[in-house]
Amino acid sequence: MLYFTTSVRNNSKLVVVARALMAIARKVIVLDFNKISSEHVVATGVVVLSLGITYWLIAGQSKSPPD
């Protein structure tokens, strides 16, 4: 059985969150702001902000010294 260290698990999580950030960034780039509602823009911004905070928290957790 293969056991992962905390840093390997955190790196995997970082990759998943980074891919989600890239996907939503691509969606933002192709948005036509003249055709969508302001609620959709706000919701997209909330998703980007929450993914950014998640990435920051996971990256900060992986940099903490081991106990």
PAGUDREN-639540 format. One record per residue (C-alpha): residue in three letters; x negated, y, z negated. Coordinates in steps of 0.5 Angstrom, whole numbers, plus 500, padded with zeros to 3 digits. Each point is the difference from the previous one (the first is absolute). Example, Ala and Ser with C-alpha at 12.3 -4.5 7.8 and 13.67 -1.06 7.14 Angstrom:
<sites>
<site rest="ALA" c1="475" c2="491" c3="484"/>
<site rest="SER" c1="498" c2="507" c3="502"/>
</sites>
This chain:
<sites>
<site rest="MET" c1="500" c2="500" c3="500"/>
<site rest="LEU" c1="497" c2="507" c3="502"/>
<site rest="TYR" c1="501" c2="505" c3="494"/>
<site rest="PHE" c1="499" c2="508" c3="502"/>
<site rest="THR" c1="497" c2="505" c3="496"/>
<site rest="THR" c1="504" c2="506" c3="498"/>
<site rest="SER" c1="496" c2="504" c3="506"/>
<site rest="VAL" c1="502" c2="495" c3="505"/>
<site rest="ARG" c1="507" c2="501" c3="498"/>
<site rest="ASN" c1="500" c2="507" c3="500"/>
<site rest="ASN" c1="496" c2="501" c3="507"/>
<site rest="SER" c1="506" c2="495" c3="503"/>
<site rest="LYS" c1="505" c2="505" c3="497"/>
<site rest="LEU" c1="496" c2="506" c3="502"/>
<site rest="VAL" c1="500" c2="497" c3="507"/>
<site rest="VAL" c1="508" c2="499" c3="500"/>
<site rest="VAL" c1="501" c2="507" c3="498"/>
<site rest="ALA" c1="495" c2="503" c3="505"/>
<site rest="ARG" c1="504" c2="496" c3="505"/>
<site rest="ALA" c1="507" c2="503" c3="498"/>
<site rest="LEU" c1="497" c2="507" c3="500"/>
<site rest="MET" c1="497" c2="499" c3="507"/>
<site rest="ALA" c1="507" c2="498" c3="502"/>
<site rest="ILE" c1="504" c2="505" c3="497"/>
<site rest="ALA" c1="495" c2="505" c3="503"/>
<site rest="ARG" c1="501" c2="498" c3="507"/>
<site rest="LYS" c1="507" c2="500" c3="499"/>
<site rest="VAL" c1="499" c2="508" c3="497"/>
<site rest="ILE" c1="496" c2="501" c3="507"/>
<site rest="VAL" c1="506" c2="498" c3="504"/>
<site rest="LEU" c1="506" c2="503" c3="497"/>
<site rest="ASP" c1="504" c2="505" c3="504"/>
<site rest="PHE" c1="501" c2="505" c3="494"/>
<site rest="ASN" c1="505" c2="504" c3="505"/>
<site rest="LYS" c1="505" c2="493" c3="500"/>
<site rest="ILE" c1="499" c2="498" c3="493"/>
<site rest="SER" c1="503" c2="502" c3="493"/>
<site rest="SER" c1="497" c2="504" c3="495"/>
<site rest="GLU" c1="502" c2="494" c3="495"/>
<site rest="HIS" c1="496" c2="495" c3="505"/>
<site rest="VAL" c1="494" c2="505" c3="499"/>
<site rest="VAL" c1="500" c2="500" c3="493"/>
<site rest="ALA" c1="501" c2="493" c3="499"/>
<site rest="THR" c1="494" c2="499" c3="504"/>
<site rest="GLY" c1="496" c2="504" c3="496"/>
<site rest="VAL" c1="502" c2="497" c3="494"/>
<site rest="VAL" c1="498" c2="493" c3="503"/>
<site rest="VAL" c1="493" c2="503" c3="502"/>
<site rest="LEU" c1="499" c2="503" c3="493"/>
<site rest="SER" c1="502" c2="494" c3="496"/>
<site rest="LEU" c1="495" c2="496" c3="505"/>
<site rest="GLY" c1="494" c2="505" c3="499"/>
<site rest="ILE" c1="501" c2="500" c3="492"/>
<site rest="THR" c1="500" c2="492" c3="500"/>
<site rest="TYR" c1="494" c2="500" c3="504"/>
<site rest="TRP" c1="497" c2="505" c3="495"/>
<site rest="LEU" c1="502" c2="496" c3="494"/>
<site rest="ILE" c1="497" c2="493" c3="503"/>
<site rest="ALA" c1="494" c2="503" c3="503"/>
<site rest="GLY" c1="499" c2="503" c3="493"/>
<site rest="GLN" c1="501" c2="494" c3="496"/>
<site rest="SER" c1="495" c2="496" c3="504"/>
<site rest="LYS" c1="495" c2="505" c3="498"/>
<site rest="SER" c1="501" c2="500" c3="493"/>
<site rest="PRO" c1="494" c2="496" c3="496"/>
<site rest="PRO" c1="502" c2="493" c3="498"/>
<site rest="ASP" c1="502" c2="499" c3="493"/>
</sites>
